[in-house]
Structure formats: C-alpha cells, structure tokens
Amino acid sequence: MKEERKEFIESLKKRMLDYSVDVTNFVDGLPRSLSCQILARQLLRSATSIVANFIEAQGAASTKDFTNFLSISLKSASETLYWLSVFRKSHKGNQVLLKKLQKETFEFANILGSIVS
C-alpha cells in the first residue's frame, strides 16, 4: 500500500510539473496587451502555487501542516479556474491549451479535495 501511495504521489508530481510548463507556455503565448499581462501574472502565480504547496505538503512536519498546505493548494486551484475562465470568456490565448489547463486544474482540485477531506 505504501508503495502504491508513493507511486501515485510521484506520478502526480510529474503531472504537476508538466502542468506548470503548460501554464508557462500558455502565458508566453498571450497577447502583450496590458490586461493580458496583468491577468497572466495572476494566473501564473495561482497555478504554480497549486504545485508549490502540494510539494511543500510532502515535507510537512505534522498532519496539521500537511492539511494546511494541501488546503492552500486547493484554494489556488479554485483561483486558477477563475483566471482560466476569464481568458476563455474573453477569447484570449490558445483555446485548445486553455481547455486542457482547465481540465487538469479541475482534476487537481478534485484530487486535493479528496485528500484534504
């Protein structure tokens, strides 16, 4: 069971790294307008926070710390979904990549939510 959990965590970390690269590529492909650049910074910050807090949780000193880091990661996923929705509704950026990011963010939120509860 421990080996399965370890494999799941490692697989999820790899998925999250790929996700971070996809978010970076999405942001780099956005128009250089002021609104896009401001929104892009918010998206980049919240999306990478999902991953950073998940990684931080793996080294938590206590169950409380572990839960706190995962809760922050879950909140960041919710925020990221909002920013992605703004880009989708305004038709900014690569819409195919955007749809992929929304799907992956939603899946991360479900995984994190189930771990937290």
URKAGI-V683591 format. One record per helix or strand of 3 or more residues. SS is the DSSP state (hx for helix, st for strand). FROM is the first residue (numbers start at 1). TO is the last residue. If there is no record, write none. Layout:
# URKAGI-V683591
ss,from,to
SS,FROM,TO
SS,FROM,TO
This chain:
# URKAGI-V683591
ss,from,to
hx,2,28
hx,34,58
hx,63,89
hx,95,116
